[in-house]
Amino acid sequence: MPQLVSRTLDVGGHEVRVHTSVGASTSPVYLLVHGIGMSHRSLARLQRALQPYGTVHCVDLPGFGGTPTPSDAISIADGAALLGRVLDALDVPAAVLVGHSMGGQLVVELAAQRPALVTHLVLIGPVTDPDRAGHLTQARDLFRDSLREPASGNVLTFADYLRCGPRWYLTELEPMLAYRTDERLAVVAAPTLVIRGTGDPVARHAWCARLADVAPGGSLVEVPGHRHLVQFTAADSTARAVAAFCRRDLALEP
């Protein structure tokens, strides 16, 4: 198995941890971005599944995964700019950006801010549907999701939530709920793939279909029998969908 190399970057006064694996091919380059409260661990299975297809960087954002908690909130726009600086520090001129849940907002915003940095966008279980952006609605949907996720996924999720702590989680929840993913995606140039589990109560079919419709070259893939943690519970299927989508536009050999 290819070696995983971890490093810590100081980006604009914030600490970001980057976990890198290089597979049989060094291109394309993938950047994986986790959701609110989570860490790179929620994407570790997907990272391993993507290794045969290229170089994979997976981050721990500020305040998550054990990185120091910032004193002030980081907006989606500022978080996206920070990710752009991470790619600059890694000397990556362009990448396939893969975001899960709130991570999808960050990669959409980065694609809007710096289109030359992004070859493709992949949104897994994207948030936030403006029709379901209330605090209680989101909490209810997440609770419903947890009832049918595997125990291993719930243990990982709750451990990461405890690690980031309620203050930082709630601080970052506000910009997540307010961000209009659909509106920003409409100005993005990169081809976009939306992936959801068919049983995901957070990223529902109508919302994901709307994102695929407004995105340039948008496509929707639904993985039967999986939920909001589809990249964890169906990592191989998710990786194959991502790789196939990139091959379609980059004309790579299958």
Steps between C-alpha positions, in 0.01 A plus 500: 500500500638847414640690796295773668704811580360756744617857544379814674477828312467849647266681262419859583546433870281188496625145533395253231608136505545331162514122449643401162511171311649434157371200309600335176438826315595849617216666310238621532540660842203471737432722801253351752320734741296376795172631639415697812617341824689230313863432407702326232402171664153523343670500159781251571324209330430711194861616495621140494250414227618795288871418537518290182371797302742776603648710778255563784523777761255490790480788749411568860353851500572751781325399821428146378690173529705628791628817334494819715164673519497851350385787719245620245264337253630411155251581229451274200672763283798522734518123539504461121778757467694308764465180296632684197807598699542138608513395133749780435718377788484146360603635157181361342401709195158334460309220670181299517324641807291252699290631789273310737205682660627849601824418321295519182424865572869576544600341171215672314612834637863432412395412145312831481790698643787339310368304200847423362574291810214257434469241224193326644268533798352208693233568763418207729187535715501879439342756731309717569162470332348846560160336549646303792748749644343540844696388803235257622444356152872438454529341844202275430636392163842420647337301780293303249812432301690369804227246575590304184869570459731213605636509854852559367386814318314634802793437734734687265254788458424547868867473596588774252211715623626469857851581391403824328269593787153658503623862490689466174235275346227755571723787389552343159140381473372854437699568181421147378124551534512843338713410198310463171681211333258503208550868421880485515511177301321678216808721441753214512671389178624154604303185408318385812399160633249468785498173697249395764382185668139424410408494870669831591249715696740798505588530129167397351434407139320820395776720642781299343319489166464879515876537554576269210265705282657838578860373483694515174520151356317385809435132576328322787598156626292331770640200686220259599464408864742758642450821693684822588829319563498341154869580450570292814254215454541469121852633448583277202180586312549868576861493381406323176233761430747783562772344284258425217369856505852641476600260223200608298621857481877454520497222239717281723545133420255282696 
